[in-house]
Amino acid sequence: MNRNHLNHCNYTYLLQCADGTLYCGWTNHLEKRIASHNAGTGAKYTRSRRPVKLVWCESFLTKQEAMRREYRVKRMPRAKKQQLIDSFQGAIESNDFLHEQEC
C-alpha cells in the first residue's frame, strides 16, 4: 500500500481486539490511528484490549462520508460486520485491495 496515499483519505475501519471483540472508528491517517490504538492512546475501549489488528477498512474523500459509514457499521449486527471482514480479506488475497482503497 502506498504510504503517502494513506495520508490523504478518510477511512472507516474495524479492528479486532485481543479479546475477539470488534471496534469501529474513522480516521484520516490509518497507520497512525492503528498505532495509537496499540500504544494505548487510542479509544478508551481498545486500551484494555490490546493488541488490535485492522480487519476491514473503506476509504472516502470526505470526513463526513467516513463518519456516516462508521455510524452505519456500528449499528450492524456482528454477523454483518463479519461479512465485511470476509470480503475485505478476500480483496487483500486477490490484490484488489489497492484499487478499492483509492479516494
Stockholm file with secondary structure:
# STOCKHOLM 1.0

chainA/1-103         MNRNHLNHCNYTYLLQCADGTLYCGWTNHLEKRIASHNAGTGAKYTRSRRPVKLVWCESFLTKQEAMRREYRVKRMPRAKKQQLIDSFQGAIESNDFLHEQEC
#=GR chainA/1-103 SS CCHHHHTSSEEEEEEECTTSCEEEEEESCHHHHHHHHHHTCSCHHHHTSCCCEEEEEEEESSHHHHHHHHHHHHTSCHHHHHHHHHHHHHHHHTTCHHHHTCC
#=GC SS_cons         CCHHHHTSSEEEEEEECTTSCEEEEEESCHHHHHHHHHHTCSCHHHHTSCCCEEEEEEEESSHHHHHHHHHHHHTSCHHHHHHHHHHHHHHHHTTCHHHHTCC
//
